[in-house]
Amino acid sequence: MHSFDSRAERTLELAIDYVRNRLAQEPIPLDHSATLAELLVAAPGLIGEDPVDPEIVFEQYESVIAKAVISADSERFLSFIPSAPTKASCLFDMVVSASALNGTSWLESAGAIYAENQALRVIADQAGFGPDAGGCFVSGGSAGNLSALTVARDVARARRGDRARMRILASAEAHSSIKNTASILDCDIVPVPIWHGRLEGDALRAAAAADSDPDTICAVVATAGTTNAGIIDDLAGAAEVAHRYGWWFHVDAAYGGAGLFAPSVRHRFTGIEQADSMIVDPHKWLFSPLDCAALIYAHPNKAKAVHTQDASYLDSIRVNDAEWNPTDFAYHLSRRARGLATWFSMAVYGLAAYRDAVESSLKTAAQIADRIENSPHLDLICRPDLSIVMFRRRGWSEAEYQDWSMRQLEAGTAFAMPSQWEGEPMMRFAIVNPRTTLAMLDEILDTLG
């Protein structure tokens, strides 16, 4: 199993052929989901005591398993938040996988961490963070939010000098991982009223002024691009309140942080430069493969004081305090060097290409919003802040939205699932793929007529 024998060589040939064909597909088909019953019939288990020819295993993957996965990089994937990795990032992710890199510490992986930190610095610079900012790449926004808010909680507890149950100020539109993080950290969420989906500084000020025990609040969480609506909170207002009370200010920019690269919307992020921590997911709108999230702290030493793990077998990675150990900045220890694909792609294509690609999605979103606004049977819910467009088909029930969505997926026209806005069903297009065109979206809208 661990020598490059004929079995490995044949697997390599199959993998290279598959990857070449997959990356060259144009357009990328949506494929579809499948039921357990269907998969049990079409893909009987192959794992047993005896070896199976790699061609047989690969054939099952290519003809059944892969086709039962909806392609998040398809131009017609418009639900949740899609992914649109560059060709270079996908290919370099193969290099990372084949290289058996362990990105835990500088001792083990100095070169990889050095390169990853260049990509982190690019993102930090776009946000306006100072020269001391830094962090690490984690698996996704949930891992980033949990790691950052663990620091916020412990910093607040250190300030108080006890282990009081802490609280987090956040809006109902904050990502679901914030509520989950609070539960894991044994914290409470203090809900802040929102105005048309946006957390405003005035509402936050009122909530802070009315709070009877502000010393048990450890953090304010604002969102730069809510998952459902793509709305950017009042970051400057949130920063002002957080700093006034000495609370940690965390910005979840998992989806929307790519907008920092776009001059046309950069002004909407004013205030993010005052954050104590932030996350951006390159696997969403910064064109990297899953799974990859950038976690950045304005003052990383505060995170290091919380997340550093102590054990005798780790003493050897603590010899030089100047070395950058990603394990010190999140709850993980072992870690894949998942930021290398982002580094490689940014270097190969250049940041100007990234700006153009993000601007392309913003332009397409604005154009399709115009079409919806002028439609006789569709209602635009609000103008998009970024690249999520929410709208309704007049007179439709939730069941009608669901039925329409499943028919479009079956036909390969679109993966666009309904959601809810202010208690009512609605449809949304999440546009992050620069290859998603206005003509495609017009075709989809025509089926709503």
N, C-alpha and C positions, 0 to 999 in steps of 0.2 A: 504493500500500500504506500510505502514511503520511498520507493525508488521510481525513477522515470522509466517504466517498462513499456511494453507494447500497449497495455491497457491505458496507461496515462497518455501515451502518444496519440492513440486513437481518440481519446476524450478531448485532447487539445485540438485535434483537427475538427471534431464535431463542434466544439465550442467556438472556434474561430469562424467557422462557416456560419454558425447561427448568429454570432454577434455581428459579423459583416452584413448579413441579410437584414437583421433587425434594425441596425443603425441606418441602413440605406432605404428602409421602407418610407414611401411617400405617396399618399398620406399614411399616417400610422392608424391602423384600424382600432376601433374601440374594444373589440372582442366583447365578452359578456360574462355574467356571473353564471353559477351552476348550482344545482341542488346537490345535497349529499348523495341522494339516491342515484342521480345521474353520474356522479363521479365514481361511485362504487362500481357501477357497471362498466364505465368507459376506461377507468384507470385502476384495475385491480392491484393490490399491494405487491410490490416487487422485492421488499426487504425480507431476506431469509438467511439461512445458514450458508447457502451456496452463492457464489458470485453470479451476477447477471451481465451479459454482454452490454457494454456501455451504449452501443447503438440502440438496443432495445429500451434502455432506460431513457436515453435522450429522445427517442421517438415518442415515448409516452409524455415526456415533458412538453415537447414541441407541439404535438398534435392534440393533446387534451389539457394538461395542466396549465400551460401558458395561455391557452385560449379561454380558460375559465377565470381569468384575471382581467378586470377592466383596466385598460392602459392609461395610467395617469398622465402620460406624456402625449396622449393623442390631442390633436388640435380641437377635438370635439368633446373633450373632458371638461365640463363646466361646473361640476358639483364640488362641494366641500372646498378645498383649495388644491388645484392641480399641481403637477410638477412638470417642468420642462427642461431637463438637464441637457447641457450642450453635449455634442458628440465627443469632444475632447475630455470632458469630465467623466463621462461614462467609461471611456477607454482607459483613462488613468486610474479609475476606481478598480479596474481589473488588475492593474499593476500593483496597487496597494494590497489587494486581496492575495495576490500571488507572492507578495514579498514578506508575509508573516510579520508585519510591523506591530509592535506593542507600543502604543503611544502614551504609556503611563508616566514615564519619567524621562528627564533629560539624559540620565545615564544610559538608558536603553535606546532612546530614539531622538538624540539631539538634532539630527538633520531634519527629521520629519516635523518636530515641534518648531524648529527654526522657520521652516517653510509655512507651517500652519499659522504661526504668529504674524507672518507678513499679511496673510489674508485677513486675520483678525484686525490688524492695524488699519487696513483699507476700510473696513466697515466702521471701526471706531472713528476714523477721520471723517467719514461721511456724516456721522452723527455729531461731530464737533467735540468729541471727548479729548481730554488733555493727553500729554505725552506719557503719563504714568499708567494710562488705561491698559487693561489686558484681561485675559481670561482663558477660555479653552473652548473646544468644540465638544458638544454632547450630542445625544441621539436625537433630540427633538425639543420642541418648545416646552413640553411638560417637564422634561428633565431640567431644562434651563430655569423655568419658573421655580421649581422646587428647590434647586440649588441656591438661587439668588435669594429667595424668601427665607430659607434657612439662615442665611447670613443676616438678613434683616431682623429676624426674631432674636438671634443670639446677640447681636449688637445692642438691641433694645434691652434685653435682659441684663447684659453687662452694665448698661447705663443705670438700670434700676438697682442692681446688686442682688437680684433674686431670680427665681424661676417662675414668675407669675405667668398665668395664661394670657397670651398676647392676642391682639386683634389686628385685622388688615382691612383698610378702607378700599373698596372696589365697587364697580358698578355691575348691574345685572348683565351687561354685555361683555364683561370680562370673560376670557376664555374659560371653559369648563375646568381646565387644569388648575386654575386659581382656587376654586372651591375645594378641589381634591387635595391640593397642596395644603390648604388651611387645615383640613381634616387630618392629614398625615402629621403636620407640625403641632397638632393640638391647639390650633388657633381658631378664633371666630372671625367670620366675615361681617364687617359693618357695611351694609348696602347703602350706596350713595345714589340718590335719585338722578335719573338721566333725562335729558331733553332731546327727544327725537333720536334716541340711541347714542347720544354723546354725553360723556362725563364733562361737565362744565366746572370751571374754577369757582363760580359763585355757589353752586350746590355743595361743592367740597368744603368751601369756607363755612357755609351754614352748618354742615354736618360736624365739622371740627369744633365750631363755637358752641354747639349744643351738646357736645359729648361731655359726660360727667366724669370720665376718667381717662383723659387724653394720654396719660403716661403709660397706659397699657396698649396703646396703638403702636405697632412696630413699623408699619409700612403703608404707603399709598401706592396702589397699582393703577397705572393708566395704560391704555391700549392704543397703539399706533397702527390702526387697520384691524378693526374687529372682524372676526372670522365670518360672521353671518352677513354683515352689511358693509364691511370695508371702511368703517368710519374711524377717523382719527380724533381721539379725545383732545380736550384742551390741555395740552402738555405743559404749556407755560403756566397756566393757572394751577395745575396740579403740583408742579415743581415749587411754586411760591408757597402754597399751603404746607407742603411737606417740609420745606426748609424752615418755615416759620416755627413749626412745632418740633423740629428736630427728628422727624420721621424719615425712614428710608424711602427713597423714591425709585420705584421699579417700573420700567416701560416694557410691555410685551409688544414687540414689533415683529413677531414671528412671521406673519404674512406681509404686513405693510412696510416693513423696514427697507425693502428693496426700493421703495419710493424715495428714499434718501438719495439715491443715485440720479433721480430725475429732476432737472432744474425746474420743470413746469410745476411741480408740487412740493419742492423742498421747503417752501415757506410754511407749509401746513404742519411741519414737524418742529417748529420753533418751541424750545423748551426741552427737547430731548437731550440736548447737550448738558443739562443740569441733573440728569439721572444718576443715581448711585449704581444702577445696574440696568442692563437691557439685554434682550435676546432678539436675534434675527435668524430665521431659518433659510439658509441658502437652498435647501431642497424644495422650497416653495417657489419663490419668485426671483431667486438669484442663480437659477439654472444649474444646480448641482444634483447628483443622485441622492435618493433616500439612503441613509438617514443622516441628517447633518444640521445642527443648530449651533449658532455662534452665541456664546454667553460671555458678556463683556462687563467688567466692573470699572468704575471710575478710579477706585483705589483698591487694587487687587489684594493688598496685604490684609485688608479686613476679611476677605473671603479665605485667605490662607490661614488666618488664625482660627477659623471655624472648621474648615474642611480637611486640614492636614491630618492624615491618619498616622498613628504611632504604633510601631511594632518592631521587634528586634530585627526581623528580616527586611525591614524598610530602612534601617539605619544607613545602609550604603548609598541610598539616593538622597540623603540629607547632609552629605559632607560639605557641599558648597551651597550656601543660601542664595547665591546669585543665579543658580541654575533654575530654569523654569520647568516646574513639574505640573502638568495638567491635573494630576490627581489632587492637587492642593486647592482647586478652584470649583469643584463640584463634588457631589456625593459619591462619585465612582472611584474605583481604583484601576482595575484593568480597563483599557480603553483602546478602541480602534482609532487609527490616525485618519479619521473621517474627513478632516479638513483639507487633506492633500489634494483631493479632486477639485475643490474650489480654488485653491492656490494655483494649480496647474492651468485650469480653464481661464482664470483671470489673467494669468501671464500670457497664455497663448493668444487670446482674442483681444486683450486690452480693455481698459475700463470704458473707453468711448463706445465700444460695441455693447457693453452692458447697459450704459445709459440709453443708447438707441433702442435696445430691446425692451427695456422697461417703459420708455416713452411710447413705443409702439402699442403696447397693451393699454396704456392710459388713453391713447388716441382712439383705439378701437372701442373701448368702453364708453367714451364720450359720444362717439358716433352712433353706437347702437342705442344709447340712452335718448339721443335725439329722435331716432326712428320710433322708439316706443312712445315717446312723449307726443308724437304726431299721429299715432295710430288711433283709429276710431274704436277699437275694441280692447286696447291695452292701457293700463295706467302705470306710469312710472312712479314709484314710491318716493324716491328722492334722487337728486343729482348725485352721481358717484363721487366720493372723495378720492378714491383710487380706481381700482379696476373691477369692483364688484357692482353689478347692476341688478337692482331689485325691482320687480314689476308684478302686476296682477293681470290676469285675464278676467275681464268683467263677467260677473255672474257665475264663476266657476266655484265648485265646492272642493274640499280637500281631496275627495275621492277622484274627482275629474282631473286634478293636477297629477295625482299619483298614476292614474291610468295613462294619461298622455306621456308622462316621463318614461314609463316602462315600454310603451310602444316605440318611442324614439330610440331607446337603448336597443331594443330588439332589431330595429331597422338599421342601426349603426349611424343614425343621424346625429344623436347627441346623448351624452350622459349629463342630464340636467334634472336633478331631483328637487322637489318642492321643499320649502322651509316655512317658517312662521315669522311674521312681523307684527308686533303689537297685538298678538292674539288671533291674527287672521292668516290663512294660508297665502303663500305667494311663491313666485318663481324667482330664481336668481341665476345670473351668469357670473361665474368667477373666471376672469380672463387673465391668465399669467403667461400663456404661451404666445410668443410673438407671431407664430404661424396660424393662430386663430384669426380668420379674416372677417371683415364686415359681410362679405358675400355668404360665408358659412352661417353667420348669425341671422342674416336675412332669410336664408333658407329655413332655419329652425323656426323663426317667427311666423313664417308663412303657414306652418302647420298648426298654428294657434288660431287661424282665421275662422 
